[in-house]
């Protein structure tokens, strides 16, 4: 991969998708139009330094990395940009649109901060801004990686949240954050047509501020010249031009990238390569200026302590030990879950079902998140001491997806914990989508009749329960037995903070569990 230098005097200096306005101050000075038309920042093209005519706007500088569709290089560019800016000494806050668990792991590796999700479906529109402000507190700049195509969101349904299109899409989140968008365009197989493509995205919804483009998978200098020229003639800033990079690999499997925890050394190397790729191919200064042109974002900051109090939890000061499964087999989790459990009075500790032969001493409740237990089924099954302890635990257990498989009797014919009377097996069929679920029974987390928004993402099937824990249109799911709730449904607890309070309360009330 050859590093590509930004052309001197390129209009990549322009951080907006609007036509440039000549300032009359000199042959190569341009004005950034800020959110406040009265405020102007003059960019000196020779030095690249910005001179603020008015005090800088408050709020975290931010930008959204989007694309016309999946597989065009969003994760490559977003992760590389995060890592490159972090290498410059910036405190970068990483975010991901949608429910995905794996990309945020790479974001965290690149920045040293927790990768956080922004999903209007899982948490509601009203929480996107507060959660963003919570996650980005203390940062210099926030980078938000989009999901699928810019306008791809929840399918429209009569009377539903997607009836006007692209609900929970990257565009939706960009609007909620009032953040400029950089479109990553896969230029392979096209030339001047990239300008028409970008024009369509820019004009489809004028509420979206398209700041410019990063070209990806260019094959030659001539290819770059054709694409860049067409975009610049159309008044579209080009922030970067990335060549095909066959030596940078991000290994994947049936549910996407392989999580960082499964291949940390390789993941670290990948992040380093992506940082070098983006730093050598993109105008980082122009991208930072674009992020800083985002308007102030006043509003409430999400607080886990306030969230659990408002939802009725009353921590009594004593800490209740909650053990959360981790390691390579169980990597799917949202940072806010631990924060909510701690706010509700938990002492959160982790354990690795692949290697630890016992639960942490004093454990009063167990949380088993999603992941890839099918990849590690043999090793999980071989850890007989831990399986037996989980089976006889007796305290509350909450499990999602991979956790459900671990608690069953068998997974692909291999013995698991046997907490639930169900068997599971891998299939080639992908089950994927958002779910609007109703709890059909009281459980350690839910109450009958409550509604929850979640998502499914797996390729396994289980023997059905006698009575499911959840129902939704066209489906049912979940196993509830005593103090155990296990389900394929992934929930974001920030959207329902009472889940944390209920679980900690149940752990506190539970009979003496078998870990002391």
C-alpha positions as CSV (number, residue, x, y, z in Angstrom):
1,X,0.0,0.0,0.0
2,X,1.5,3.3,-1.1
3,X,0.9,6.3,1.2
4,X,-0.7,9.1,-0.7
5,X,0.1,12.7,0.1
6,X,-2.6,15.3,-0.1
7,X,-2.2,17.6,-3.0
8,X,-1.0,21.1,-2.2
9,X,-3.8,23.6,-2.5
10,X,-6.4,20.8,-2.8
11,X,-10.0,21.7,-2.1
12,X,-9.8,18.9,0.5
13,X,-9.1,21.9,2.8
14,X,-12.8,22.6,2.6
15,X,-14.7,21.0,5.5
16,X,-18.3,21.4,4.2
17,X,-20.2,19.9,1.3
18,X,-21.5,23.3,0.2
19,X,-19.9,25.1,-2.7
20,X,-16.9,27.1,-1.6
21,X,-17.1,30.8,-1.0
22,X,-14.2,32.9,-2.1
23,X,-13.3,35.3,0.6
24,X,-11.5,37.9,-1.4
25,X,-8.8,37.9,1.2
26,X,-6.2,36.2,-1.0
27,X,-5.9,33.8,-3.9
28,X,-6.2,30.6,-1.8
29,X,-8.3,31.5,1.3
30,X,-11.7,30.0,1.9
31,X,-14.3,30.4,4.5
32,X,-15.8,27.6,6.6
33,X,-19.5,28.3,7.0
34,X,-20.2,27.4,10.7
35,X,-23.6,26.6,12.2
36,X,-23.8,30.3,13.2
37,X,-23.6,32.2,9.9
38,X,-22.1,35.2,11.8
39,X,-19.1,33.2,12.9
40,X,-16.4,32.6,10.3
41,X,-13.1,30.7,10.6
42,X,-10.5,31.5,8.0
43,X,-8.3,28.7,6.8
44,X,-4.8,29.6,5.7
45,X,-4.0,27.0,3.0
46,X,-0.2,27.4,3.4
47,X,0.0,26.7,7.1
48,X,-3.3,24.9,7.6
49,X,-3.9,26.9,10.7
50,X,-7.3,28.2,11.6
51,X,-7.9,31.7,13.0
52,X,-11.1,32.0,15.0
53,X,-12.9,35.3,14.4
54,X,-15.1,34.5,17.4
55,X,-14.7,32.3,20.4
56,X,-14.9,28.6,19.6
57,X,-18.3,27.0,20.0
58,X,-18.7,24.7,23.0
59,X,-19.4,21.0,22.6
60,X,-17.3,18.1,21.5
61,X,-16.0,18.3,17.9
62,X,-17.5,15.3,16.1
63,X,-18.0,13.7,12.7
64,X,-19.7,10.7,11.3
65,X,-18.0,8.2,9.0
66,X,-20.6,6.8,6.6
67,X,-20.8,5.0,3.3
68,X,-23.3,4.3,0.4
69,X,-23.5,0.7,1.6
70,X,-21.8,-2.2,3.5
71,X,-18.4,-3.4,2.6
72,X,-17.0,-0.1,1.3
73,X,-14.5,0.6,4.0
74,X,-16.3,2.4,6.9
75,X,-14.6,0.3,9.6
76,X,-11.2,0.6,8.0
77,X,-11.4,4.4,7.7
78,X,-13.2,5.0,11.0
79,X,-10.8,2.8,13.0
80,X,-7.8,4.1,11.2
81,X,-8.8,7.7,11.8
82,X,-9.4,7.1,15.5
83,X,-6.0,5.5,15.8
84,X,-4.2,8.1,13.8
85,X,-5.7,11.0,15.8
86,X,-5.0,9.2,19.0
87,X,-1.3,8.8,17.9
88,X,-1.3,12.6,17.6
89,X,-2.1,12.8,21.3
90,X,-5.8,13.6,20.9
91,X,-8.4,12.1,23.3
92,X,-10.7,10.4,20.8
93,X,-14.2,9.2,21.8
94,X,-15.2,6.3,19.6
95,X,-18.9,5.5,18.8
96,X,-20.8,3.1,16.5
97,X,-24.2,3.5,15.1
98,X,-26.4,0.4,15.6
99,X,-26.2,-2.6,17.9
100,X,-22.9,-4.1,16.7
101,X,-20.6,-5.3,19.4
102,X,-17.4,-6.1,17.4
103,X,-16.5,-2.8,15.8
104,X,-16.5,-1.0,19.1
105,X,-13.8,-3.4,20.3
106,X,-11.5,-2.2,17.6
107,X,-12.5,1.4,18.3
108,X,-11.5,0.9,21.9
109,X,-8.2,-0.7,20.9
110,X,-7.5,2.3,18.7
111,X,-8.4,5.0,21.2
112,X,-7.9,3.6,24.7
113,X,-11.5,4.5,25.5
114,X,-14.7,2.4,25.7
115,X,-16.3,1.9,22.3
116,X,-20.0,2.9,22.7
117,X,-23.1,2.3,20.6
118,X,-25.7,4.9,19.5
119,X,-28.9,3.2,18.5
120,X,-32.3,5.1,18.5
121,X,-34.2,1.8,18.2
122,X,-32.6,0.1,21.3
123,X,-32.5,3.2,23.5
124,X,-34.9,5.7,22.0
125,X,-34.1,8.9,20.0
126,X,-34.2,10.9,23.2
127,X,-31.2,9.1,24.7
128,X,-28.8,9.3,21.7
129,X,-27.6,12.8,22.5
130,X,-27.3,12.2,26.3
131,X,-25.5,8.9,25.8
132,X,-23.2,10.6,23.3
133,X,-22.4,13.4,25.7
134,X,-21.8,10.8,28.5
135,X,-19.4,8.8,26.3
136,X,-17.5,11.7,24.8
137,X,-17.0,13.6,28.1
138,X,-13.4,14.6,28.5
139,X,-12.5,13.9,24.9
140,X,-11.0,16.2,22.3
141,X,-13.0,14.8,19.4
142,X,-15.6,12.1,18.7
143,X,-15.6,9.8,15.7
144,X,-18.9,8.0,15.0
145,X,-18.8,5.0,12.6
146,X,-22.0,4.4,10.7
147,X,-23.8,1.2,9.9
148,X,-24.6,-0.2,6.4
149,X,-25.6,2.6,3.9
150,X,-26.1,6.1,5.1
151,X,-29.9,5.9,4.9
152,X,-30.4,2.3,5.8
153,X,-32.4,1.9,9.0
154,X,-35.5,0.2,10.3
155,X,-37.8,-0.9,7.5
156,X,-40.9,1.3,7.2
157,X,-44.1,0.1,8.7
158,X,-47.5,1.7,8.9
159,X,-47.6,3.8,12.1
160,X,-44.1,2.6,13.1
161,X,-41.0,4.6,13.8
162,X,-39.6,3.8,10.3
163,X,-42.6,5.0,8.4
164,X,-40.7,8.1,7.2
165,X,-37.6,6.1,6.3
166,X,-34.1,5.6,7.7
167,X,-35.1,5.4,11.4
168,X,-32.0,4.3,13.4
169,X,-29.8,4.8,10.3
170,X,-26.5,6.6,10.2
171,X,-28.3,9.6,8.8
172,X,-30.8,9.6,11.6
173,X,-28.0,9.6,14.2
174,X,-26.0,12.2,12.4
175,X,-29.1,14.5,12.5
176,X,-29.7,13.8,16.2
177,X,-26.0,14.7,16.9
178,X,-26.0,17.6,14.4
179,X,-22.7,16.1,13.1
180,X,-21.1,16.5,9.7
181,X,-20.8,13.3,7.6
182,X,-17.8,12.1,5.7
183,X,-18.8,9.6,3.0
184,X,-16.4,6.7,2.3
185,X,-16.9,5.8,-1.4
186,X,-15.6,2.5,-2.9
187,X,-14.2,3.9,-6.2
188,X,-13.3,0.5,-7.6
189,X,-14.9,0.0,-11.0
190,X,-15.9,3.6,-11.5
191,X,-14.6,7.0,-12.4
192,X,-16.5,10.2,-12.9
193,X,-19.7,8.4,-11.7
194,X,-18.5,8.9,-8.1
195,X,-19.6,12.5,-8.4
196,X,-23.1,11.5,-9.4
197,X,-23.3,9.0,-6.6
198,X,-22.2,11.5,-4.0
199,X,-24.6,14.2,-5.4
200,X,-27.5,11.7,-5.0
201,X,-26.6,11.1,-1.3
202,X,-26.1,14.8,-0.7
203,X,-29.5,15.8,-2.2
204,X,-31.6,12.8,-0.9
205,X,-32.0,14.4,2.5
206,X,-30.8,18.0,2.8
207,X,-31.0,17.9,6.6
208,X,-27.8,15.8,6.5
209,X,-24.6,17.9,6.3
210,X,-22.4,16.0,3.9
211,X,-18.9,17.4,4.6
212,X,-16.9,15.6,2.0
213,X,-15.6,12.3,0.7
214,X,-12.8,9.8,1.3
215,X,-12.2,7.7,-1.8
216,X,-11.3,4.0,-1.2
217,X,-9.8,1.2,-3.2
218,X,-8.3,3.4,-5.9
219,X,-6.1,1.5,-8.3
220,X,-3.7,4.1,-9.6
221,X,-2.7,7.7,-9.8
222,X,-4.8,8.2,-12.9
223,X,-7.8,6.6,-11.2
224,X,-7.4,9.0,-8.3
225,X,-7.1,12.0,-10.6
226,X,-10.3,11.1,-12.5
227,X,-12.4,10.6,-9.3
228,X,-10.9,13.5,-7.4
229,X,-11.4,15.8,-10.4
230,X,-15.0,14.9,-10.9
231,X,-15.8,15.4,-7.2
232,X,-13.9,18.7,-7.0
233,X,-15.6,20.0,-10.1
234,X,-18.9,19.2,-8.4
235,X,-17.8,21.2,-5.3
236,X,-17.3,18.2,-3.1
237,X,-14.3,18.2,-0.8
238,X,-12.0,15.1,-1.0
239,X,-10.5,14.4,2.3
240,X,-8.5,11.3,1.3
241,X,-7.6,8.9,-1.4
242,X,-6.9,5.3,-0.3
243,X,-5.3,2.7,-2.5
244,X,-6.2,-1.0,-2.4
245,X,-4.5,-2.4,0.7
246,X,-4.3,-6.1,0.4
247,X,-1.7,-6.4,3.2
248,X,-4.2,-5.2,5.8
249,X,-6.4,-8.0,6.9
250,X,-9.3,-7.9,9.4
251,X,-10.2,-11.6,9.8
252,X,-13.9,-12.3,9.9
253,X,-16.4,-15.1,10.4
254,X,-20.1,-15.7,10.1
255,X,-21.1,-12.7,12.2
256,X,-18.6,-10.2,11.0
257,X,-15.1,-9.3,12.2
258,X,-13.4,-11.5,14.8
259,X,-13.5,-9.8,18.2
260,X,-10.4,-8.2,19.5
261,X,-10.4,-10.4,22.6
262,X,-9.9,-13.5,20.4
263,X,-6.9,-12.1,18.5
264,X,-5.5,-9.2,20.5
265,X,-1.9,-9.3,19.1
266,X,-3.2,-9.4,15.5
267,X,-5.8,-6.7,16.3
268,X,-3.2,-4.4,17.7
269,X,-1.1,-4.8,14.6
270,X,-4.2,-4.2,12.4
271,X,-5.0,-1.0,14.3
272,X,-1.4,0.2,13.8
273,X,-1.6,-0.5,10.1
274,X,-4.9,1.2,9.7
275,X,-3.6,4.3,11.5
276,X,-0.6,4.5,9.1
277,X,-2.9,3.9,6.1
278,X,-5.3,6.7,7.0
279,X,-2.6,9.1,8.2
280,X,-0.7,8.7,4.9
281,X,-3.8,8.8,2.7
282,X,-6.1,11.4,4.3
283,X,-5.9,15.0,5.3
284,X,-6.2,14.7,9.1
285,X,-6.0,18.4,9.6
286,X,-9.0,19.0,7.3
287,X,-11.0,16.3,9.0
288,X,-10.3,17.8,12.4
289,X,-11.4,21.2,11.2
290,X,-14.6,19.6,9.9
291,X,-15.2,18.0,13.3
292,X,-14.6,21.3,15.0
293,X,-17.1,23.0,12.7
294,X,-20.0,21.0,14.3
295,X,-22.3,23.3,16.3
296,X,-22.6,23.2,20.1
297,X,-24.6,20.3,21.4
298,X,-26.2,21.5,24.6
299,X,-28.4,19.1,26.4
300,X,-28.5,16.6,29.3
301,X,-25.7,14.1,29.9
302,X,-26.8,10.6,30.6
303,X,-25.9,9.4,34.1
304,X,-26.2,5.8,35.1
305,X,-26.7,6.8,38.8
306,X,-29.6,9.1,37.8
307,X,-31.0,6.5,35.4
308,X,-31.3,3.8,38.1
309,X,-32.7,6.2,40.6
310,X,-35.4,7.4,38.2
311,X,-36.3,3.8,37.4
312,X,-36.8,3.0,41.1
313,X,-33.6,1.4,42.2
314,X,-32.4,2.3,45.7
315,X,-28.8,1.2,46.3
316,X,-28.3,0.7,50.0
317,X,-24.5,1.3,50.1
318,X,-23.6,-2.3,50.4
319,X,-22.0,-3.8,47.3
320,X,-23.4,-7.0,45.8
321,X,-20.9,-9.0,43.8
322,X,-22.1,-9.7,40.2
323,X,-19.8,-11.9,38.0
324,X,-19.9,-11.1,34.3
325,X,-18.6,-13.7,31.9
326,X,-15.8,-12.6,29.6
327,X,-12.8,-13.9,27.8
328,X,-12.6,-14.9,24.1
329,X,-16.0,-16.7,24.1
330,X,-18.2,-14.0,25.6
331,X,-17.3,-10.6,24.1
332,X,-20.6,-9.0,23.3
333,X,-21.5,-6.3,25.8
334,X,-22.3,-2.6,26.1
335,X,-20.2,-0.4,28.4
336,X,-23.4,1.1,29.9
337,X,-24.4,-2.3,31.4
338,X,-21.5,-2.4,33.8
339,X,-22.0,1.2,34.6
340,X,-25.7,0.7,35.4
341,X,-25.0,-2.4,37.5
342,X,-22.4,-0.5,39.5
343,X,-24.8,2.4,39.9
344,X,-27.5,0.0,41.2
345,X,-25.1,-1.2,43.9
346,X,-23.1,-4.0,42.3
347,X,-19.5,-4.8,42.5
348,X,-18.8,-6.1,39.0
349,X,-16.1,-8.7,38.6
350,X,-15.3,-10.8,35.5
351,X,-14.5,-14.4,35.0
352,X,-13.5,-16.4,31.9
353,X,-15.4,-19.7,31.4
354,X,-12.7,-20.9,29.1
355,X,-10.0,-20.9,31.8
356,X,-11.4,-20.2,35.3
357,X,-12.5,-23.3,37.2
358,X,-14.6,-21.4,39.7
359,X,-16.8,-18.4,39.9
360,X,-15.3,-15.4,41.8
361,X,-15.6,-15.8,45.5
362,X,-18.7,-14.1,46.9
363,X,-20.6,-14.0,43.6
364,X,-24.3,-13.4,44.1
365,X,-25.5,-13.0,40.5
366,X,-24.2,-14.1,37.1
367,X,-24.4,-12.3,33.8
368,X,-23.4,-14.2,30.6
369,X,-23.4,-12.0,27.5
370,X,-23.2,-12.8,23.9
371,X,-20.2,-14.0,21.9
372,X,-19.0,-17.1,20.0
373,X,-19.4,-20.1,22.3
374,X,-19.8,-22.3,19.2
375,X,-16.2,-21.5,18.3
376,X,-15.0,-22.6,21.7
377,X,-17.6,-25.2,22.5
378,X,-15.0,-27.9,23.1
379,X,-13.0,-25.8,25.6
380,X,-16.1,-24.6,27.4
381,X,-17.3,-28.2,27.7
382,X,-14.0,-29.3,29.0
383,X,-14.1,-26.9,31.9
384,X,-16.2,-29.3,34.0
385,X,-15.6,-27.7,37.4
386,X,-17.0,-24.4,36.3
387,X,-19.9,-25.9,34.5
388,X,-20.9,-27.8,37.5
389,X,-20.6,-24.8,39.8
390,X,-22.8,-22.7,37.4
391,X,-25.3,-25.5,37.3
392,X,-25.6,-25.6,41.1
393,X,-25.3,-21.8,41.6
394,X,-28.8,-21.1,42.8
395,X,-28.6,-17.3,42.4
396,X,-30.0,-15.1,39.7
397,X,-28.5,-15.5,36.2
398,X,-29.2,-13.3,33.1
399,X,-27.9,-14.6,29.8
400,X,-28.1,-13.4,26.2
401,X,-27.5,-15.4,23.0
402,X,-24.1,-17.1,23.6
403,X,-25.0,-17.1,27.3
404,X,-28.2,-19.0,26.5
405,X,-26.2,-21.6,24.6
406,X,-23.8,-22.0,27.5
407,X,-26.6,-22.5,30.0
408,X,-28.2,-25.3,28.0
409,X,-27.7,-29.0,28.2
410,X,-25.7,-29.3,24.9
411,X,-24.2,-27.2,22.1
412,X,-23.5,-29.2,18.9
413,X,-23.5,-32.4,20.9
414,X,-21.1,-31.2,23.6
415,X,-22.2,-30.9,27.2
416,X,-22.7,-27.4,28.6
417,X,-23.9,-26.2,32.0
418,X,-27.4,-27.9,32.0
419,X,-29.1,-25.0,33.8
420,X,-31.7,-25.0,31.1
421,X,-33.4,-28.1,29.6
422,X,-32.5,-27.2,26.0
423,X,-30.1,-28.2,23.3
424,X,-28.6,-26.0,20.6
425,X,-26.9,-26.5,17.3
426,X,-25.2,-24.3,14.7
427,X,-27.0,-23.8,11.3
428,X,-26.2,-22.0,8.1
429,X,-29.3,-19.7,8.5
430,X,-28.7,-16.2,9.8
431,X,-31.3,-14.8,12.2
432,X,-31.0,-11.1,12.2
433,X,-33.1,-8.1,13.0
434,X,-34.6,-5.7,15.5
435,X,-37.4,-7.0,17.7
436,X,-40.3,-5.2,19.5
437,X,-40.8,-7.8,22.3
438,X,-43.3,-8.2,25.1
439,X,-42.5,-10.1,28.3
440,X,-45.0,-12.8,28.8
441,X,-44.0,-13.8,32.3
442,X,-42.3,-12.3,35.3
443,X,-38.5,-13.0,35.4
444,X,-35.4,-11.9,37.2
445,X,-35.3,-8.9,34.8
446,X,-38.8,-8.4,33.4
447,X,-42.4,-8.1,34.4
448,X,-45.3,-9.6,32.4
449,X,-46.6,-7.2,29.8
450,X,-43.6,-4.9,29.6
451,X,-42.3,-4.0,26.2
452,X,-38.6,-4.1,25.2
453,X,-36.7,-3.3,22.0
454,X,-33.8,-5.5,21.2
455,X,-32.1,-7.3,18.4
456,X,-31.2,-10.9,17.3
457,X,-28.0,-11.9,15.6
458,X,-27.1,-15.6,15.5
459,X,-26.9,-18.8,13.4
460,X,-28.1,-21.3,16.0
461,X,-31.4,-22.9,16.9
462,X,-32.5,-24.3,20.3
463,X,-35.2,-26.7,21.2
464,X,-38.2,-24.4,22.0
465,X,-39.2,-23.7,25.6
466,X,-42.6,-24.8,27.0
467,X,-43.4,-21.1,27.6
468,X,-41.2,-18.3,26.1
469,X,-40.1,-15.3,28.1
470,X,-40.8,-12.9,25.1
471,X,-43.1,-12.7,22.2
472,X,-43.0,-10.5,19.2
473,X,-44.7,-10.3,15.8
474,X,-43.9,-13.6,14.1
475,X,-41.8,-15.0,16.9
476,X,-41.2,-16.0,20.5
477,X,-38.0,-16.6,22.5
478,X,-36.5,-16.9,25.9
479,X,-36.2,-19.4,28.7
480,X,-37.3,-18.4,32.2
481,X,-36.8,-20.8,35.1
482,X,-36.7,-19.6,38.7
483,X,-34.1,-16.9,38.9
484,X,-32.8,-17.6,35.4
485,X,-33.6,-15.6,32.2
486,X,-31.8,-16.7,29.0
487,X,-32.8,-15.3,25.6
488,X,-31.5,-14.7,22.1
489,X,-32.7,-11.1,22.5
490,X,-29.9,-8.5,23.0
491,X,-31.1,-5.6,25.1
492,X,-29.4,-2.2,25.7
493,X,-30.0,-1.6,29.4
494,X,-29.6,2.2,29.0
495,X,-33.1,2.0,27.4
496,X,-34.4,0.1,30.4
497,X,-32.3,0.9,33.4
498,X,-34.7,-0.9,35.7
499,X,-33.1,-4.2,34.4
500,X,-29.9,-3.4,36.3
501,X,-31.8,-2.4,39.5
502,X,-33.9,-5.5,39.4
503,X,-31.0,-7.8,38.8
504,X,-28.9,-6.4,41.7
505,X,-32.0,-6.5,44.0
506,X,-32.6,-10.1,43.1
507,X,-29.0,-11.0,43.7
508,X,-29.1,-9.3,47.1
509,X,-32.3,-11.1,48.1
510,X,-31.2,-14.5,46.8
511,X,-30.5,-17.4,49.1
512,X,-26.8,-18.0,49.9
513,X,-25.4,-18.9,46.4
514,X,-22.9,-21.7,46.0
515,X,-19.7,-19.6,45.7
516,X,-18.8,-18.7,49.3
